[in-house]
Amino acid sequence: MMIEAVAAIVTHAPSSRDSGKKVLPSPVAQYALDKGLPSHLIFSPEKAGDEAFLSALRELQPALCITAGYGNILPTKFLKILVHGYYKLLLILDG
């Protein structure tokens, strides 16, 4: 299977920085924007089971999902959208 395109990015919501004076996108969102991904394809749902988020995801028809640093269990209704399921990347710092 060859991955041809990134359908969307799901990341944390923008947060206040610089003593709350600026609201900036997450580093992942900023990287995606810098690489030319349109902002309407960057999602920041409160929960992976939010119906508005799931509806938008269904419209994109993603083949798979890759997660990294996500500490919650993905709901079944999210996983059923993905044709090829998901891959979870585990990062281990050996020190």
N, C-alpha and C positions, 0 to 999 in steps of 0.2 A: 504494500500500500504506500502510495506517495502522497505526501501532504502538499497541496498546491497553494493554499492560502490560509491566512488566519481569519476566521469568521468574526471573532470578537475577542475582547479582553474583559475579564471580570476581576476586579480589584477592590481594595478598600476605598471608602468614600474620601473625598478631599478633606484635608484637616487643616486646622489653624497652626500656623508656624510664626516664628518671629514675634513672640510674645502676643500671639493672637491677632496681630495686625493684618496678616495675609492668610487667605485660604488657598492652599495649593493642592494640586492633584497628587495622588500617591506616586512614588518613584516609578512604579510599573506603568501607571497611566501616562506619566510624563514621557517615559521612554517610547511608548506606543505612539503618542502624539508627535514626538520628534521624528519617528520613523514614517510618519504619514498616515497612520490609521485615523480615519475620521472619528470625531468625538462621539458621534451617535452609536459607534460600535464599542464604546468603552462603558461597561456597566459596573455599578457600585451598589448592588442590592443589600439591604440590611440582612436578609437571610436568603439562602439559596432556594428556599421554597416559596418566595414571594411570587404571587400569581402574575403580576405585571412583568416581572423579570422572566419567568418561565414562558409566558406568551411571546415575548420578544425573541427569546432563544429558539422557540419552536419555529418561528418565521425564518430564522437563519438556517435551520436544518443542519447543525454542525455534525460532522461525522464522529468526532471524538473530543474529549476534554483532557487537558493536562493540568494537574494541580501541583502546586508547590507552596509549602508554608501555610496550607489551609488546615486549621485545627479542629474543624467541625465535621460531623458526618453529613455527607451529601444525601438529600432525600431521594427516595425511589422515583418520585415524579420528575426529578431533575435527570436522573440517570437514564430513564426510559426515553428521553429525547435523543440521546446519543446513539448513533448506529453502531459504532465500534466500542462503546463504553468509555472508560477513562483510565488514565495512567497517573499514578501518584508518584512524584519525585520526592525522595527522602534525602535530605542533606545531612551528612554526619560530619561534625567537626571533631577531628581527632587531635587531641592536644596533649 
